[in-house]
Amino acid sequence: MDHITEQDIAHALDILDLTLPITTEDLERAKRVQLYNWNPSRYAGLTNNPKHYMQQFQKAEDMTRTIEAAYALISAVFIPDEAER
């Protein structure tokens, strides 16, 4: 990830449902909320149709990875490292 565009940042902010300016606390809260909403285990027992369950479970797993990637991107761009301070 050598070249981060404004579009990448805007997409990450959208995934986490954030707007600028953000604080570290806002970022952490947004990550927790989205991970809770998309937790794959929340889909257990919602349907008796195994195919539908697996589709929803897979979507939740994909969204979890997407949320983690968005968090990492926003953290890298907006939250300075401790070593740089």
HELIX and SHEET records of a PDB file:
HELIX    1   1 GLU A    6  ILE A   15  1                                  10    
HELIX    2   2 THR A   24  ASN A   37  1                                  14    
HELIX    3   3 PRO A   40  TYR A   43  5                                   4    
HELIX    4   4 PRO A   50  PHE A   78  1                                  29    
HELIX    5   5 GLU A   82  GLU A   84  5                                   3    
END                                                                             
